[in-house]
């Protein structure tokens, strides 16, 4: 079954990865959660040909962290939007669980 995590309806964007982390703690495999945050979510939204994975011809939207995506101590180290670095003080960073580790949008 293909499924994706979505941020629609969240009152606090910080809950996006935090909620995925709860699914991992409840038994969802980490690789399935990462795919639901990236490629599967993009495919469901109809933009899998442009987003969701690191491939030639796709937008390079990346969040790089210093640790595991689902570890609450992980910190964002770099952000790229369309392949261009974004200053971390200019990009709102989610707090709490997970903050990116190579996640692709």
Sine and cosine of phi, psi and omega as CSV:
sin_phi,cos_phi,sin_psi,cos_psi,sin_omega,cos_omega
0.00,0.00,0.72,-0.69,0.06,-1.00
-1.00,-0.10,0.73,-0.68,0.06,-1.00
-0.55,-0.83,0.34,-0.94,0.03,-1.00
-0.66,-0.75,0.47,-0.88,0.11,-0.99
-1.00,0.05,0.62,-0.79,0.00,-1.00
-0.77,-0.64,0.48,-0.88,0.01,-1.00
-0.99,-0.12,-0.09,1.00,-0.01,-1.00
-0.85,0.53,0.72,-0.69,0.05,-1.00
1.00,0.05,-0.12,0.99,0.03,-1.00
-0.97,0.24,0.74,-0.67,0.05,-1.00
-0.98,0.20,-0.40,0.92,0.00,-1.00
-0.78,-0.63,0.92,-0.39,-0.02,-1.00
-0.86,0.51,-0.33,0.94,0.03,-1.00
-0.90,0.44,-0.35,0.94,-0.04,-1.00
-0.98,0.20,-0.20,0.98,-0.09,-1.00
-0.84,0.54,-0.88,0.47,0.00,-1.00
-0.97,0.26,-0.52,0.85,0.03,-1.00
-0.85,0.53,-0.66,0.75,0.02,-1.00
-0.93,0.38,-0.61,0.79,0.07,-1.00
-0.89,0.45,-0.61,0.79,0.03,-1.00
-0.88,0.47,-0.61,0.80,0.05,-1.00
-0.89,0.46,-0.62,0.78,0.03,-1.00
-0.91,0.42,-0.63,0.78,0.04,-1.00
-0.90,0.43,-0.70,0.71,0.03,-1.00
-0.88,0.47,-0.48,0.88,0.00,-1.00
-0.99,0.10,-0.04,1.00,0.10,-1.00
0.83,-0.56,-0.13,0.99,0.05,-1.00
-0.93,0.37,0.74,-0.68,0.02,-1.00
-0.89,0.46,0.64,-0.77,-0.02,-1.00
-0.84,0.54,-0.67,0.74,-0.02,-1.00
-0.91,0.42,-0.54,0.84,0.07,-1.00
-0.94,0.35,-0.62,0.79,0.03,-1.00
-0.92,0.39,-0.67,0.74,0.02,-1.00
-0.90,0.44,-0.67,0.74,0.03,-1.00
-0.90,0.43,-0.60,0.80,0.03,-1.00
-0.93,0.36,-0.43,0.90,0.06,-1.00
-0.99,0.13,-0.34,0.94,-0.17,-0.99
-0.85,-0.52,-0.99,-0.12,-0.16,-0.99
-0.89,0.46,-0.73,0.68,-0.03,-1.00
-0.90,0.43,-0.65,0.76,0.05,-1.00
-0.88,0.47,-0.67,0.74,0.02,-1.00
-0.91,0.42,-0.66,0.75,0.00,-1.00
-0.90,0.43,-0.68,0.73,0.01,-1.00
-0.89,0.46,-0.60,0.80,0.00,-1.00
-0.98,0.21,-0.07,1.00,0.03,-1.00
0.99,0.16,0.29,0.96,-0.01,-1.00
-0.85,-0.53,0.35,0.94,-0.01,-1.00
-0.89,0.46,-0.32,0.95,0.05,-1.00
-0.98,0.19,-0.22,0.98,-0.04,-1.00
-0.85,-0.52,-0.39,0.92,-0.09,-1.00
-0.70,-0.72,0.22,-0.98,0.18,-0.98
0.97,-0.23,-0.28,0.96,0.02,-1.00
-0.44,-0.90,0.23,-0.97,0.00,-1.00
-1.00,-0.08,0.98,-0.19,0.01,-1.00
-0.55,-0.84,0.43,-0.90,0.05,-1.00
-0.84,0.54,0.74,-0.67,0.03,-1.00
1.00,-0.04,-0.14,0.99,0.02,-1.00
-0.98,-0.20,0.43,-0.90,0.06,-1.00
-0.91,0.42,0.70,-0.71,-0.01,-1.00
-1.00,-0.09,0.99,0.17,0.07,-1.00
-0.98,-0.21,0.94,-0.35,-0.12,-0.99
-0.72,-0.69,0.54,-0.84,0.18,-0.98
-0.83,-0.56,0.84,-0.54,-0.04,-1.00
-0.93,-0.36,0.71,-0.70,-0.01,-1.00
-0.82,-0.57,0.11,-0.99,0.00,-1.00
-1.00,-0.07,0.15,0.99,-0.02,-1.00
-0.27,-0.96,-0.24,-0.97,-0.03,-1.00
-0.91,0.42,0.67,-0.74,-0.03,-1.00
-0.80,0.60,-0.61,0.79,-0.12,-0.99
-0.99,-0.14,0.18,0.98,0.05,-1.00
-1.00,-0.02,0.81,-0.58,-0.06,-1.00
-0.90,0.43,-0.29,0.96,0.01,-1.00
-1.00,0.01,-0.08,1.00,-0.04,-1.00
-0.91,0.41,0.63,-0.77,0.01,-1.00
-0.87,-0.49,0.57,-0.82,0.10,-1.00
-0.95,0.31,0.73,-0.69,0.06,-1.00
-0.94,-0.34,-0.52,0.85,0.00,-1.00
-0.46,-0.89,0.50,-0.87,0.08,-1.00
-0.74,-0.67,0.70,-0.71,0.05,-1.00
-0.79,-0.61,0.73,-0.68,0.10,-0.99
-0.85,-0.53,0.85,-0.53,-0.08,-1.00
0.80,0.60,0.61,0.79,0.05,-1.00
0.99,0.13,-0.04,1.00,-0.03,-1.00
-0.96,-0.27,0.70,-0.71,0.03,-1.00
-0.91,0.41,0.60,-0.80,0.05,-1.00
-0.89,-0.45,0.72,-0.69,0.03,-1.00
-0.88,0.48,0.74,-0.67,-0.05,-1.00
-0.89,0.46,-0.51,0.86,0.02,-1.00
-0.96,0.28,-0.25,0.97,0.03,-1.00
-1.00,-0.07,-0.29,0.96,-0.03,-1.00
-0.97,-0.25,0.82,-0.57,0.05,-1.00
-0.90,0.43,0.79,-0.61,-0.03,-1.00
-0.97,-0.26,0.75,-0.66,0.06,-1.00
-0.91,0.40,0.57,-0.82,0.07,-1.00
-0.95,-0.31,0.18,-0.98,-0.01,-1.00
0.99,0.11,-0.57,-0.82,-0.09,-1.00
-0.91,0.41,0.65,-0.76,0.13,-0.99
0.84,0.54,0.73,-0.69,0.01,-1.00
-0.59,-0.81,0.35,0.94,0.13,-0.99
0.81,-0.59,-0.93,0.38,-0.12,-0.99
0.50,0.87,0.99,0.16,0.09,-1.00
0.91,0.42,0.26,0.97,0.03,-1.00
-0.89,0.46,0.58,-0.82,0.00,-1.00
-0.87,-0.50,0.69,-0.72,0.02,-1.00
-0.99,-0.14,0.00,0.00,0.00,0.00
